[in-house]
Amino acid sequence: MNIHEYQAKELALTLGIPVPRGKLAWTAEDAEKIAKELGGRIVIKAQVHCGGRGKAGGVKVAETPSEVREKAGEILGMNLKGFTVHCVMVEKAESIKQELYLGITLDRAKSKNVIMFSPMGGVDIEEVAVSHPDMIFRQVVDPLTGLSDFHIRNLFYPSGLGDRICDLEPFVRKLYTLYTKYDCTLAEINPLVIKEDGGIMVLDGKINIDDNALYRQKDLLRYREFAEEDPIELEAKKRGIAYVRLKGDVGIIGNGAGLVMCTLDMVARAGGKPANFLDIGGGAKREIVEKSIELVLMDSEVRGLFLNIFGGITRCDEVARGIVSAVQNLGVKIPVVIRLAGTNEEAGKQVLREAGFPIVDTMQGGAERIVGLIREIGE
């Protein structure tokens, strides 16, 4: 679950992390009133779930309240990378001497948390990684033992900011506390700024929270905005189906996460682009198969469907009946390719043959078949 900048700053304030004075505005008139309260130069920031807002015109600086009203009016309602701006953060502008980057995420290869720091903040960390990889400093932290003093020293001394370690240390500790307390997959401060007066402050932050941990983070559910989530993924959650929407045109359904991932790879290897990940799970019944096919076809980009089923506790004949029923009831017009293997395989294939469905014997053959059929339609 992603949360907005202003929400991230609310969480930061609860842990004593300093942020600029500011308020949220839903109209240009409100933005002007807030600017009068704050006084001085003002920054207006679009609140949407995407990065690169400044380059896209979603961040503006104003000198007077009337200018704040004008620029807030320009930002509100604009389409920013596919998101409509409904509100803006109106903050007091700070005098900046240097911009830094500080972030914490999970290193899945090491199964540990990793803290990243760069003295080149204010831009996407991905850009720094490409242009100046030597300016990104990393420190792995074992979640069992937690953050220690030597972690912080190892992070800052090679960066040339060892003389500010006493000032920077609290930010690392508090950010790490926030990261672990709220089950984050990412807690990022960019930029963390050193001001002209020597003080240090968080100007912008990004926090992503693990969806799987929301059952124990019920207080954070107030931040969830269903309108900005993928509608098909939301529907999948309601149906209890493991589904992730991708950007291709080959709909994919399988049973077991490993098998589905392998199927995605096979489709890509055959020259196709997977439209989704969908795992019907073990022991799937006819109803789940029907609901899954309906779900995949909600994506208008899907031009072909490949079902790859290996029956263990899942019965192939049960899956076959679900396929036939779904295709008939939904009036499916796109090509459908099916591979069945395992429990009740022959019974399942017989059901499909009687309904006139093409059956393949291997996963690779199925991937090549569906990609070929889609290409034929395109031609």
N, C-alpha and C positions, 0 to 999 in steps of 0.2 A: 504494500500500500504506500503510495506516494503522498506526501503532505506538502502544503504550500509553504513558501518562505515565511510568511507571517506566523504560521502555526509552528514552524521549526523554531522561530525566535521566542514564541511563548514557552516552549519546552526549555529552551536555553535559559530563559530568565528564571525558571524555577530552580535551576542549579547555580544561579549567580553568574552566568556568563554575560558580560556586558554587550548590549546591542544599542543602536541609535534610537533616539526618541522618535516615535511615530505611531500612526494609527491607520486603520483600514478605512477606505472610502469606496462607496458603491456608486456615487454620482460625482460629477465635476464640481457641483456646489458644495458637497461635503468635503472634497479635497481642498477647496479654497478656504473653508472654515478651519480645517486642521492646519493648513499652512499659516494662517493668522495666529493660531495658538502657539505654533512652534517658533515662528520668526526666522529670518535669515534665508539662506539658500536652501532649496528643497529638492529632494529626489523623489520622482514618481515612478513606481515599479509595478508592472503588470503581474498579477497573481495567477499564473497558469502552471500546469504540470509539464514544463519543458525547460530545457536549458537554452543558452544563447539568446536570452531575451533582449539584451542590449543591442546586439547586432541586428536583430529583427525589428527594432524600433519600439520595444516594450519597456525601455528605461529612458527617462528624460530628466533633465535638470532644469529648474526654474528659479528665477531670482525674486519674483514677487508673487503674492497670492493670486492676483489676476492671471499671471502667466501659468501658475499651477493649475488654475481652473481650465485654461485653454488647452494645456498639454494633457491633462487628465482626460479631457473630453476627446482628445485624439486617440488616446490609448484604449479607453473604455469602448467595448463593442468591436474592437479590431480582431481580426483572425490572426492568431500568432501560432504558426506551425501546426495549424489544424485545430487549435483551441480558441474558443471565444473568450475574450477578457471581460469578466463580470465585475471585478473589483481591482483596486490598486492600493499599494502600500505607499503612504505619504510619510516621508522621513526627513529629518534634519540632515543636511549634507555635512560630511566631515572633511577636515583638511587632512589629506593623506600624504605620508612620506614614502611608505613602501607597502606593497600588497604581497601577502603570503598565501600559501595554500596549506590546509591541514585537513586530512580526511582519514576515516577508519572504515575498513570493509573486511570481508571474509576472504582469505586465501584458501580456496577450496582444495588446491593441490596439497597444501600443507595442513589443512584442517585446523587452521589457526587464524586469529585476527591479525591484520596488518595495518600499521599506522603509516601514512604517507605524508611527507612534508616537502614543500618546495618554496624557495624564496621568490619564485616567479608565479605569483598568484594573480587573480583577476581575469584569467583566461581559462578555457577548458583544459583540464589536466591532460587530456588526450593530446592536445596540441603541444604541450610542453614535452610529453613523452616522445613525440616525433622530432621536434626541433632541438630540444635540449635534454636528452635522457639522463645526462650526468647531473642535472639539477633537480632530480627527484630522489628523495632519500626515504628508505623504507625501514621499518622495524617490526619484526614479527613478534606477536605476544601470544603466549599459550593461555587460552581462556581458563584453564584449571588453576594456574598460578597467578594470573592477573598482571596488571601493569606495575612495573618497578622503576626505581630511580635510574638504573642503568639503561633502561629502554629509552628514557627521555634524553639522557646524555648522548647515547649512540645516535639518536635521531637528529639532534641539533648541532653538535660540535662539527661534524663534517660539512655542514651547510654554511659555515662562516658566521653563524648567529649564536655561537656559544656564549658570547658576552650578554645576551638577552635571555639566557636559559631560565633565570629566576622569574622573569616576566612571562615567558611562554609556557612554563611548566603547568600553571593552573589551568590553562586552556586545554592542554592535552589530557590532564586528569579528569576534568569536568566533561570533556567530549567523550572520553572513554566510558565514564559513568553513564552518560546519556545513551551511548551506543548499546551498552549491556542492559541497562535498566529497561529500555523500551524495545528490546529484541530487534534492533536495527540490522538491516543488511548493508546499509550505508549511512554514515553520519559525516557530513562534509561541511567545512567552512571555507568559502571562497568568494571574496577574499577575507582573510584575517589581516587587518591593517595595523601598521604602526603609524600613528598620527603625528602631525607636526610637533605637538607638545610632548611626544614620547609615549603617550598612552597607547594601549592596544585594545582593539574592539573588533567584534564580528559585524561585517557589513552584509553578508549574505550567507545563507546556509541551505543545505539540502539534506533531507532525511527520508530514507525509505525504510519501511517497517515490514518485517516478515509476515506475510498473510497467514502462515501456519501458526503464528504466535498470537493472533488477535483474540483468541479465546481467553488469554490471560492479560490482555491489554485492552480491556473493555472501555476504559476511560478514553482511549484514543479513537474509538469508533465514531466519536462526534466529528472527527476530522475527515471521515470518509466521504467522498463525493462520487456517487454512482454515475452521475451524468457525464463524468470525465473518464469513466472506465469503458472498456470495450463491451458493447451490448451483448455480443454473443458469448463472451467469457462470463458475463454476469448471469446469463441464462444457464450456462453450463453449471455454474455454482449452485443455482437453484435446483437443478436436476441432479446434483451430486455426481457430475461427470467430469473426469479429468481432461480438460481441454485447454489448449493454448493456440491462439490465432496467430498465424504467420502471414506472409505476403505473397504466397504463390497461388497456383490454380489447380493443384492436385489434392483433393480431399483424401485424408488418410485416417483409417480406423483400424485399430489392432487391440490385442489383449495382452497387457503387460508392458510396463514402461520401456524395458529394454528392447522388446520386439518392435514397439512403435518407433523408437529412436532409430533402430536399425533400418526400418522401412523408410523412414525419412531419408536416411543416407543413400539407400538403394535408388529411390526416386531421383534424388539429386545426381547420383552417379549416372543414371540413365538420361540425364539432360533435362529433367523436370524440376519444377519448383513446388515444394510442399506448401499447402495452404493452411495446414494445421497439424497439431499433435492431439490425438484423441485416444485415450486408453479406456476401453469398456470394463477392464478389470477381469479378475478370475471369476468363473462361475456365472458369467453374464447371462441373463434371461432374455427372452424374445423382446420384452418391453424396452429394456435398456438399449438393445440394438436398434430398435425403431427410433427411440428418442435421440440416439447418437447420430443416426443418418440425417434425421430432421435438423439437428443442430448444425452439422457440417454444411448442409445445403442452405442455411441462413446466410452464408457468405456468398454474395452474388459473384465473386471472382472465381468460385470453384467451377471448373469445366470438365472434371472427371473425378471418379471416386474409386479408390483402391482399398479393399478390405483384406487384411492379412491376419488370419486367425490360426493360432496353434492351440488345439484343444487339449488341455490337461484336465482340470476340473471344469473347464468350459466345454460344453457339448456342441459339436459342430452342427448337428441337426437343429438345435435350438437357435443358434445364430442364423442358420440358413432361413428358417421360417421368419425370423425377424427381418432379414434382408428383403425377402419376397414381399412381406406385408408392407414394409415401409415404402418400397419402390412403387408398389401398386397404389397405395393410399395417397402418396405424395405426388404421383404422376411424374416421376423422375424421367427427364429427357436426356440427361448427360450420360456418357458411357460409364458403366460400372464393371470393374474387374475384381474377381474374388479368388483368393487362395485359402483353401481349408486343409488342415492337417491335424491328425490326432484323434481324440475321442469322438466316436460316432462319425468319423470322416465320410465313409461311404454313404451313410444315410443322409448326411447333409448335402453331399454332392448330388444325390438323386433328387432331392427337393429342388435344388438350383437348376438341374438339367430340365426337369419338368416345367420349370418356369421360364426356360430359355436364356439363362444367364451364362456368360462365358466363364470358364473355370481354368485356372492355371495351376501348375504343379509346384512351382518354386517362387520364392519371394523376388528373386532377380527377374524371372520371367514376367511376373505380374507388374513390376515396376516399369519394365520396358514396354509392356503391352499398353498400360494406361497412358504413358507418355506418348507412345505412337498414335493412339486413338485421338488424343487431344490435338496433336499436330495435324492429323488428317482433317479434323473439323476446322482448324485454323486455315488450312489451305483451301 
